[in-house]
């Protein structure tokens, strides 16, 4: 696996001249020529990269999952993430831009902390962001503004101006991702259906008894998405977090058992994954304003 600690190392691997700034660089993706004869390339980089790419003729894996470039253009890669390309034979030449940002460039700026809040950098699986022509022009203009600034004579204002442009780009991307969550309804609703089936199966089978209440990470892993991606998607589609979905399903099944079976409160708590019935009763009352006993009594 290739490891790139500096932008210069990555430039060299792409057969490009040394970067004009050691910590930030905009690459013309059409000029990239990876210096390897291998059809499969794996690397880990110590810097952020934001790619606006067309005609990617490769199967791409980010982390442990495939990254979908079929229709999307814009992608975000965080430092210390494993990226794998399996190059496909083609006569098409990719084009676009690749912005590299070393974390040291962000040092002593608010973005050094807030960049971690942009969840699309941390997705274990994701699809590239689809852009309309107008949105693509907006992002391209910001990228070129960044390049123009670092190619100019750097002064005491340059870093702040570039940081402001990066923040602008990230905020536009966040807006566009929210729109993509809403407009790509078929894929999104498929995850909702799979989530519903997963929770039904978990709480109605033996898994809750054997493993306890499922964690957010377990649910995300079972759906082959990252926990942050899943929470973002569910918040947009339903207004509820993943944890809230777990609790809603748990309470739904608890109500069913309380109203249709003779199981004791302790037995119901056990089947739903609680070690202690008091914890179950507390959650039930928080969600329904009734104790399990009071809820059951309302049916008699």
N, C-alpha and C positions, 0 to 999 in steps of 0.2 A: 504494500500500500504506500502510495506517495503521501508525504506530509509536507505541507507548505507553511512555514513559520512567518515568512515575510512576503510582501507583495512582489518583491524582486524575484524570488524563487518561482512564484506562479507565472510571472511574465516570461521568465526563461523557459518554463515548461510549455508555454503557449507560443514560443518562438517570436516573442515580441521584444521591442527595445525596453530598456530599464524604465520603470515608472518615473514620471517627472516629479512626483512627490512620494516620499517613502511610505506614507501612511494612507493615502487615498488615491485612487486611480479609476478612470473610466476607460474601458477597453471597447474598441470596435470589434464586436463578436465575429464579424465577417473576416477579420484578419487572424483569428485564432487558428493555430495549427499545432495540436497537441503532439509533443515530441515523444511518441511511442509507437511501436508497431503492433501493440496489443489491441485487440478489438474490445477488450473489457478494461476499463480504467477505474481504479478506486483511489480516492484520496480523502485526506482530512486537512482542513485549513484552519489557521488561527485567526481568521478575520471574517467579517460579515461580507456577503455578496448579494447584490440585488441585480437580477437578470431580466432584461427585456429582450426576449429571443423569439425569433421566427424560424420555422422549418427545422426544428430539432429532430434529427433522424437518429434517435437512440432511445433505448429503454433506460430510464433513470430511476435509481433507488436512492431515497433520502432517509437516513436512519435504517430501519429494517423494512420499509414499505415502498411500494412503487409510487412514483411521483408522476401525476398525469399532466402531460404537456399537450394533449390532443387538440384542445381548442384554446388553452390559456397562453398568455404571453409573459406575465410577470411572475417571478419566483423570488423567494427569500431564503437564504441559507445562513445559519448561525455558525459562529466559531465552534470548532471541535465536534462537528457533526460529520459522520461518514457519508460520503457521496459516491455513488457508483454509476458509471455510464457503460452501457453495452452498445457500441457503435454499430449501426445498421448500414449495409451497403446502399449507397444512393448517389445520384449525380447532383442532387440539390445541395446548395451551399447555405448553411444557416447565416442569419444576419441579426443585427440588433446591438444591444449594449450590455456591458457587465460592469457594474459599479462595485469596486472593492473598498472596504472601509476597515482599517485596522482598529481594534479597540483603543489603542493608545491615542488615536486621533480624537477620540471622544473624552479623553481624560480631563478632569476638572471642568466638565460641562454638565448641565442637567441631563442631557441625553445619555450620558454614561450609565445612569440608573434607569431612566424611563424607557430606553430601547428594549429592555426586558419585558415591558408591559405590552409590546406589540406581539400578540400571540402567534401571528403567522410565521415568525422566525422559529418558534419552538415546536411546530407541528411535526409529529412523528410520521404522519402521512397527510398529504394534501394534494390539491390540484392547483396547477398554475392559475393565476388570476386572469380571467378574461377581461379584455379592454375593448371598448368601442373605439372607433377612429379618433374621436375627440379626446377620449381619455388617454389614448396612446400618445397623442400630440402633447397633452399636458405633462405626462410623465417624461417624455423625451426632452421637452423644453427644460424641465427641472434638472435632468441629468446633464444636459449641455451647459446649463448655468453653473453647475458645480465644477465641471471641467474648465470652463472659462475662468472661474475664480482661482482655482489652484494653479492654472497655467499663467495667470497674471503675476505681477510682482507681489509676493505675499507680504502683507503688513499686519499690524495688530488687529485689524478688523476682519481679516480673511477667514480665520477659523470660525468666528461667530456667524459670518454670512453663510459659509458652507454648512455649518450645523443647522442653521435655520432652514436651508434648502432641503437637507436630509429629513428634518422633521416634517416639512411640508409634504415631501414625497410619501413618508410613512403615514401621515394622516389621510392623504388622498387614498392610499392603498387600503387603509382600514375602512374608509367609506365604501370603496369598490367591493371589498370582500363581503361587507354586510349586504350589499345589493346582490352579490352572487349567491349568498346563502338564500335570499328570498326568491330570486328568479329561477334558480335551478331546482325547482320544486320536486321533480321526479326523484332525483338522487337523494335530496334531503328527506323527503317523506319515506323513502325506502329505509333510511336509517331509523326513523321513528318507528316504523313497523317492526324492524329487527330488534330495536330496544324493547318494545312491548312484548314481543315473543320471548326475548331473553329473560326479562324480569318475571314473566308468567312461569316459565319453565323453572327458573331458579327457586322461586318461593313455593311453587306447588310440588316440587320434587324433593330430592334428598339433599341438594346442595346447601340450602340454608341451614339445615340441621348439622351437616358435617363441617361446613366452612364458616358459618356465621353470616351476618349481614354483608352483602357484597360491597366492596369499596368502589369508589369512582374509578380508580385505576383498573380494577378488574373488569368493570363494564366497558371501559374504553378499549382495553386490550381485546376483549371478546368481540367487539365490533370493528376491530382493526383500525382504530383511529386513536389519536392522542387524547388525553383527558382535556387539554385546553381547547382543542378543536371541537370536541363533542359538546363541551359546556357552552362555547360560543354559538354553535349551531342551535342547540336546544333553547338558549336564551332568546335568540332571534325568532325561532319558530313558535315557541310555546310560552316564553317568559319565565320558564323554570330552569334551574340548574340541574345538572345530572343528579346531585345529591337529593334535590327535591323530588325528582322523578322516582328515585329509589324509595323514598319515604311515602310518596303518594301511592305507589303500587303496594307497598307493605301494608299501609292502612286499608287500602281497598280489599286486600285478601283477608286482613284481620277482621274487618266488618262482616265479610262473608262467613268466616268461621264462627264468629260470635253469634250471628243470627241464624245459622243453619245447622250447627253441630252442638253436641253436649260436651265438647272438650273444655277442660278447665282453662283459666287464664294462663296458668303456668305452662300447660301443654301447648297452647296456641303460641305463646312467646317462644317456646323451644322450637316449634316447627318453623318459625319465622327467623330463627338465627340468633335470638337473644340468650345470653347466659343467665340473665336475671330477669324475672318477670316484672320487677319494679321498673327497670329501664323501659320495657315495653309499655307498661301502663303510663309512665311519664310521657313518652312520645305520643301515645294514642291521645292522651288528654290534651297535649299541646296542639295537636292537629285537629281535634274534633270538639274540644271543650267539654268532653264527657269522659269519665273513666270507662274502661272496658266493661265493668260490671253494670254501670248505669246505661251504657249503650245496649247491652244484652237485655237488661230489664225493660227497656223501651219496646221490645218485641214480644213481651209476655203480658 
